[in-house]
């Protein structure tokens, strides 16, 4: 579970930085942060499930 949350936070930070680098408005930054956060959370969920399946 912590992997999913950590990946979501990492994705949100990367998304916000990407939007800021592209000179986006506040709404753009929020949208990028949300989109990247969701995408990274899904990757984290898949990794978490993979680790649990391999361990047990």
C-alpha positions in Angstrom: 0.0 0.0 0.0 2.8 2.4 0.8 4.3 1.7 -2.6 1.1 2.9 -4.3 0.9 6.1 -2.2 4.6 6.8 -2.7 4.3 6.3 -6.5 1.3 8.6 -6.6 3.1 11.4 -4.7 6.2 10.9 -7.0 3.9 11.1 -10.1 2.2 14.2 -8.8 5.5 16.0 -8.2 6.8 15.0 -11.6 3.6 16.1 -13.3 3.6 19.5 -11.5 7.2 20.1 -12.5 6.5 19.1 -16.1 3.6 21.6 -16.3 5.6 24.3 -14.7 8.5 23.7 -17.1 6.0 24.1 -20.0 4.9 27.4 -18.4 1.4 26.2 -17.6 -1.2 28.0 -15.5 -2.2 26.9 -12.0 -5.0 24.7 -13.5 -2.5 23.1 -15.9 -0.2 22.3 -13.1 -3.0 20.7 -11.1 -4.2 18.7 -14.0 -0.8 17.4 -14.9 -0.2 16.6 -11.2 -3.4 14.6 -11.0 -2.9 12.8 -14.3 0.7 11.8 -13.5 -0.3 10.9 -9.9 -3.0 8.5 -11.1 -0.8 7.0 -13.7 2.1 6.4 -11.3 -0.3 5.0 -8.7 -1.6 2.4 -11.2 2.0 1.4 -11.9 2.7 1.2 -8.2 -0.4 -0.9 -7.8 0.8 -3.3 -10.5 4.3 -3.5 -8.9 2.8 -4.1 -5.5 0.6 -6.9 -6.8 3.6 -8.4 -8.6 5.7 -8.3 -5.4 2.9 -9.9 -3.3 2.4 -12.7 -5.9 6.2 -13.4 -6.1 6.6 -13.4 -2.3 3.7 -15.7 -1.5 
